[in-house]
């Protein structure tokens, strides 16, 4: 999976805008407004068709990149995304977003709800309650499962007197292949048991069962867990019968939380992709516009000469020139404004930043110029026809945490989603 996302498209656009001398984006709101009016980006005196900026195509390319990086074939269906995500996943995202020192054991967390629940009836006097939970688990093959947890909400379904004491036992089994109803004992494997002393959420580790499901033949294996609850009679005031919440009219339905890591080298791929993207865009745009760069040569040369002779300018000119140097500026992205809020649960918006400004001679250390960028700038200074200026582009990208719904409507949290905001800008 390529952890690249929105900033790949933004980076490409910044490079193209720089090399074509297009006006840089001022902020996301203006970009959104331009999209609605199908605005054009062009400089006076240049042919409009060559510099026409199609916002709809740009946004569609961004969406395609983001979907691909999230391993989505398409935007999740509206029916599945309308379902409210579990509060556990929202709380998990908020915890990691608020406290960066709180690092999860795995980078990817998914929450699976039950596909079906079969409750086995028992006599009123029987202290045991049984439920078969069916899950539909789908984990990409390139991911490694590190842990799986079954979260169940326990409640007292029949009180005796004034409830002051509660005690019971809960056992979880992995239901193996075969007809569980005909031969229940030989077709299940013990996983874990807990003593129950209070109502509320209980967590059971079921990693071995989920790992077996993923390895097994999906046509022959059903992803089932059996939950057995025993209520203990203590005498006096106590809970007559413990049970779990399985009916659809409650928000406390069982959840299967699966933690996993991407085994592919996503960080390395991001760096390589960023470098290749910069090189490719520079080469392709320079070739295309090589003969059309004369319209503002005198203006550029004047700018650069002005920078090399600062004593000839007023303080106001100096401030104006300095403000045009390559730098990181604000770029606020709101997913609702671009129509992605139906499947991106959190964040609702975030600061992505962008790179603005020119790469003028002399290139300073703060724009971390490469040797190639320095040479290119010198060649351009002497002969603008021979080489264009170096371009102000992202040189380092940072990650964010993102909570979204996949193709199947499964809430998925990625703690470190690479390449989503600009950390540093430089001349390349």
N, C-alpha and C positions, 0 to 999 in steps of 0.2 A: 504494500500500500504506500503510495506517495504522499507523505505528509507535507503538502504544499499549499493548496487552498487559494484563498482570495488574493493574498499578496503576490502570488505569481502573476496574476492578471494585472494587478496594479503596477507591479514592477515593469512589466512589458510596456504598459501604457506610458509610464513615466519616461522610459527610454525613448520610445517613439516620439513622444511629445517634445523631448529635449532635442532629438536629432532633427526633427522637422521644424523646430522653432515654434511649435504650437504653444498656446497659452496653457500654463499648468493649472491643474484643478485647484480652485480656491477652497472648496469644502464639499462634503458629501451632499448637502442640501442643494447646492447649485448644480451639482452633477445630476441629482435626481430630477431637478426641474428641467435641465437640458434634455434629459431622456424623454420627458413628457412632450417637449416641444420639438424633439428631433433636431436639436441644435447642431451647428457645424463648428469645427475648430479650424480656423485658417488665419493667416496673416495677410494684411493688405498687399495687393500687388501679386499675390500668388494665385495659381489656378485653383479654383474651389474644389474641383473633382479630386485633385491629388491629396488634399488635406482634409477631405470630408471625414468627420468622425461620427460613426454610426453607434450611438449610445446603446441601442437595443442589441446589436451584435456584440458589443463590448460586455454588456451585462450578461448576455447568454453564455459567452465564453467563460466569464467568471463563474457562473453557476455550474457549467460543465466541469471546470477544474475542481471546484469544491466538491461536487458530487463524486467525481472520480477519486479524489483523495480520501473521501469518507467511505469508499467502497460501496457507493450507491449507483445503481444503474439508471435511476430516474428519481424525480422528486416523489417522496412517499405519498401515497394516496390520501386524500382529504378525510376519507372515512376513518382510516386508522390513526391519523394524526389528531383527530378530534378527541380521542380518548385521553383522559387526564393521566399524566404520568404519576407513578407512585411518589408519595411524599418523601419516602426514603431516598430516592434518587435526587430529588430537588435539594433535600438537606445535605446530601453528600456533596453535590456540586457547590452549594453555598459554603460549606466548611472548607473545601479546598480553595475556593476563590478568595475567601476572606483570610485564610491563614496559609501562606505559601510554605511555611515550615512543615505543614501537615502533608506529608507525601504518602500516597497510597502504595500498597505493596505491588500493585500492577497498574499499568498505564490505562487499560481499557476495562470498563465495568459495564455489564449489561444486566438488565432486569427483565426476567421472563415471568409472565403471569400464567396461571393455569389455563390449559385449553379445555379441560373437562375435570369434573370432580365426581367420583362415585362414592357415596356414603352408604356403608353397610349397616343396615338396621339391626338393632340389638334390643332385647327385652328391657323394660323399664328398670328392673332390678339389677341388670347387668352393669358392672362398673366400667366396662370397656366400650370405647367408641372407636370405630375404624373408618378411615377415608383413603381412597386411592386418588392421588393427584397425578394428572397427565400434563406433561409439558412438551412443547415443541421447541427443541433447542437447535440452533444453527450457529456454529462458530466457524469462521474461515480456517482453512487448513494451515495457513501460514501463521496462525496465532497459537500460542501455547497457554493452556489453561493452568493457572497457578492455584486457584482456590474457587470453591463453590459453596454457597451458603443457602440453606432453606430458612426463610423467615416466616414464622407462623404466629398469628395472634390468638392467644388463649383467653377464654372467658368462662365464667360460671353460668351454666345454662339452667341450673335448678338450685336455688338456695334453700337451706334448711335453717329456719329461724333467722336470727340476725347474723349475717356472715361476718365472722371474725377470724376464722382459720381456713386455710386452703392448702391442700397437699395432694399431689398426684405424681404420676410418672408418664413420660411420653417416649415412645420408641419409633425410630424411623428405619424403614427397610427399603432396599433397592429391589424393585420387582423385576425379576429376570424374564427371559424368553419363555413363552408357553402360556397355557391357560391358567391364570392365577386362581380362578374360581373353582376349577376342578381339583387342583392340587396346590393349595395355597402355601403349605409349608416348604415344599421342595422347589418352589419357583421364586423365592425371595431370599435376599441376603441382608443380614443385620448391618446397619451403618452406625447408629449412635443412639444413646438414650440420655434423658435428662430428668432429674427430679424437679417437679413444678411446685413452687410455693407462693406464687402470686400471678394475678392476671396481667396480660400485656403481651408484648412481643418477645418471642424466644427465637434464638438463632441456633441452627444445627449445621455443622459442617458435613457436606455430602460430596466432597470433591471426587472421591473414588467412583461414585455412581455416574457423575456427569462426564468424567474422563472416559468411562466405559461406553457411555452413550455415543460420544463423539467418534470413538474408534470403531464402533460396531456398525454393522450393515443396517442402514436406516429402514430398509424394507422389512427386516425381520425383528428389529428392536423397537420397543415402545418405551418412551421416556417416562417411566412411572415410579412414583414413590408411595409407599404405604405408611400412613401415620396411625399409630395406635395410642390412644389416651386412656389411662387408668385412673379412676377417681378413688382415693383412699378414704374409707369411712373412719373418722377420728372420734365420732361421738360428740355430743354437744352441738354447738353452733358451727356449722361448716358448710362447704359446698357439696351439694348432693351429687352433681354430675358436671365434670369438666368437659369442655369441647373446644373446637377451633372454629374460627369464622370462615365459612366457605360459600355462603349464599351471596348472590350477585348484588343484593341490596346494601351491602356493606363496603366501605372503603378499605377494610382491613383483610383483604384477601391474601392467601399465601403468595409469597414471592420467591423466585429462585434467582439469586444474585451470583453472577459468574464473573470472575476476575481473570484477565488474560493479558498477555504481552505479544506484540508484533515481533516475530522472529527475524523479519527483514531489517536491513540496516537503514532505517528511515532517515536518521540524521545525516548519514553520509550521502544518501541519495538527494536530500534537500540541498546540500552544499554544492554537489555536482550539478544538479538541475539549475540552481541559481547562476552558477558560473557559465554553464552552457547557454542559458537563456540570454545573459548579457552579451556574450560574444556573438551569438546568432543574430540577435536584434541589431547590434551595432553594425555587423557586416552587411546584413540584408538591406537595412535602411540607408546606410551610407552609399551602397552601390546604386540604389534606386534614385537617390537624390543627389548623387555626385555632381551632375551637371547643372543642377538647379540651385546650387548654394551661393550664387553670386549676388542675389538680390539684396543681401544685407551684409556683404563682406566689409564694406567701408564702415558700417555701423559697429560691427564686432571688433574690427581692428581699432576703431576709435575707443571702444570700451576698454580693450586690453592695454592700449597705450596710456589711457587715462589712469589705469590702475598702477602702471609702472612709473607714472610721474605724478604722484599724489600731491606734491607741493604746488602744482598748478591749479588745484581745485579748492573750492570752498569747503568748509566743514559739512555743509548740507550735501554736497556731491559725494563726499566720502561716505556719509551715512547711507546714501542711496545705493552706492556701489556695494557697500558691505552687506546690505540687506538682500542683494541679489546673488550672493555667493551660495554655493551648495550647502544645504542644511536640512535638518529634519523638522517638519512642521506637522500641525494637527490634521488628522483626517478621521472624522467621526463616522463610524458605520452603524446604521440602524437597520436591523434585519426586517423590521416591519415595513419600513419605507420601500424596500426592494422586494417585498413579497415572499420572504423566506421564513417568516415567523411561525408559519403553520407546522414546520417540522424542526426548526431550531428552537429548542425549549429555553436554553440559556447559553450565553448571555443574550439579553434583548438587544443590546448595543455594546460597542466597545471602541476604544481608541486604537486605530490601526496605524496612524501616522503615515506620512509620505515624504518623499525626497523632492525638494524644490531648489531652484537656483541654477546658476551657471558655474562652469569650471574654468575660471579665468587664470591667466598667467600672472604671477607665479603660483603654482599649486602648493598649498600649505599642508602641514602635517595633519591638521584637523580633518581634512577630507581624505586622508589615508590613500594618496594616489599610488597606483602601481607604476612601475618603470615604464610600461607601455603607455599609460595615460600621460606621464610627464613628457615622453618623446612625442606623442601625438599632439599635445598642446603646443610644444615648441614648433613642430612642423606647421601646425595650423596658424600659429602666430606669424610665421614667415610667409606661408603660402596657403591661404584659406581654400584655394581650389584643390589643393593636393590632399588635404585631410580635414575632417570636421573636428570640432572641439570634443574633448572628453565629455562624458555625460554623467549627470548627477543621478545615481541609482542606489538602491538599498545594498549595502555590503554585509549586513548582519540582520537576520530575522529572529524574532522571539516567538515563543509559543503562548497559547492561552488554553484555558480549560473550556471545553464545549460539551453541552448536553443536547442531544438530538434524537430523532426517531429514524430508524433505518427503514428499508423497503417493507419489512414485515411489521412495522410499527413498534419495534422493540426499543425502549429507551436505552440509549447508549451514552456513556460518559467517557470522554477521552481527556485524561488529565493534562498531558503535554501534547497539544495539537500544534505541530510545528508550522512555522512560516506564516503566521497570521498577523503579525505586526512588525513594523520596521523598528529595529533597535539602533542602527547606525546607517549613515549615508556617506557616500564617498564618490570620487571621480574615477570613472573607468572608461 
